[in-house]
Amino acid sequence: MINKPAIQEPLTKKEIIALVDFLAYHLGYVPKKYPTAIFCKTAKEYAQRYETYKVKEPELIDEINNEVSAFFDHWTDTIVFQGFSYHESAEIPRFIIPMGTVIHELIHFFQYATGSFGTYSVLYEGTNEILAALFVDDFRFDYDREVGFAFNLIMELNGHNIWAAIQWMRVYTLHSHKNRFIHRQLKQSASFSRYQPKKLLTILEDACENGDLSKIDNEETRKILTRYSLPRIKKLLKTNREVIKL
């Protein structure tokens, strides 16, 4: 199942269980329950489910469907997918969802099963993207900036040892107090201890939106956070994919 590049039919309960068990083995945590998956047949249904989960703006149907192809509702342990596509502007009951998207949402389930996402999307989205890419061998990222900043930050925290960095991501994914964990790591780091952790991470959150690191006044820190370009990150991950022991 994990070797499929994409799915074109709704996942069965058996397939969801198999994927969760796969992630449980590789992440080192067995959840107490399994999530459910819903494949919405229309844009309206999908937007309504997203609104119930996160926003209360019914007029945003088009925006929601264009910007968010799947999401994990941690209130109900449900992964919601767009189970439709468009042909000549008409909705049709056919779809292709990359396996990386499926695994990404399932990793969100694991992130929340042990605590919460934490405050910083640069980390919970960035580490999720990297781990999902390693699991499915597909390095087309949806969160490019989050991947870049998270990878550079974590590599610096781990002495630029990619095996240690991947292990760090696993620990972070399952940590019950993700904010406390990363705050402590930054305070103990020679490279980042000069900064108040929340302030530094908030700057990175903003930089994921606008690409601007100018609020960090130290040039050396800016270099640390951009040392690995996205092409270099992809090459390193592809080359070292065997460390994940798939």
JODAKA-V693125 format. One record per residue. N is the residue number from 1. OMEGA is omega as a letter, one per 40 degrees, with the letter a starting at -180 (NA if undefined). Layout:
BEGIN
[[N	OMEGA] [N	OMEGA]]
END
This chain:
BEGIN
[[1	a] [2	a] [3	i] [4	i] [5	a] [6	i] [7	i] [8	i] [9	i] [10	i] [11	i] [12	i] [13	i] [14	i] [15	i] [16	i] [17	a] [18	i] [19	i] [20	i] [21	i] [22	i] [23	i] [24	i] [25	a] [26	i] [27	i] [28	i] [29	i] [30	a] [31	a] [32	i] [33	i] [34	i] [35	i] [36	i] [37	i] [38	i] [39	a] [40	a] [41	a] [42	i] [43	i] [44	i] [45	a] [46	a] [47	i] [48	i] [49	i] [50	i] [51	i] [52	a] [53	a] [54	a] [55	a] [56	a] [57	a] [58	a] [59	a] [60	a] [61	a] [62	a] [63	a] [64	a] [65	i] [66	a] [67	a] [68	a] [69	i] [70	i] [71	i] [72	i] [73	a] [74	i] [75	a] [76	a] [77	a] [78	i] [79	a] [80	a] [81	i] [82	a] [83	a] [84	i] [85	a] [86	i] [87	a] [88	i] [89	i] [90	i] [91	i] [92	a] [93	i] [94	a] [95	i] [96	i] [97	i] [98	i] [99	i] [100	i] [101	i] [102	a] [103	i] [104	a] [105	i] [106	i] [107	i] [108	i] [109	i] [110	i] [111	a] [112	a] [113	a] [114	a] [115	i] [116	i] [117	a] [118	a] [119	a] [120	a] [121	i] [122	i] [123	a] [124	i] [125	a] [126	i] [127	i] [128	a] [129	a] [130	a] [131	i] [132	i] [133	i] [134	a] [135	a] [136	a] [137	i] [138	a] [139	i] [140	a] [141	i] [142	a] [143	a] [144	a] [145	i] [146	i] [147	a] [148	a] [149	i] [150	a] [151	a] [152	i] [153	a] [154	i] [155	i] [156	i] [157	a] [158	i] [159	i] [160	i] [161	a] [162	i] [163	i] [164	i] [165	i] [166	i] [167	i] [168	a] [169	i] [170	a] [171	i] [172	a] [173	a] [174	a] [175	a] [176	i] [177	a] [178	i] [179	a] [180	a] [181	a] [182	i] [183	i] [184	i] [185	a] [186	i] [187	a] [188	a] [189	i] [190	a] [191	a] [192	a] [193	i] [194	a] [195	i] [196	a] [197	a] [198	a] [199	a] [200	a] [201	i] [202	i] [203	i] [204	i] [205	i] [206	a] [207	i] [208	i] [209	a] [210	i] [211	a] [212	i] [213	a] [214	i] [215	i] [216	a] [217	a] [218	a] [219	a] [220	i] [221	i] [222	i] [223	i] [224	a] [225	i] [226	a] [227	a] [228	i] [229	a] [230	i] [231	i] [232	i] [233	i] [234	i] [235	i] [236	a] [237	i] [238	a] [239	a] [240	a] [241	a] [242	a] [243	i] [244	i] [245	i] [246	NA]]
END
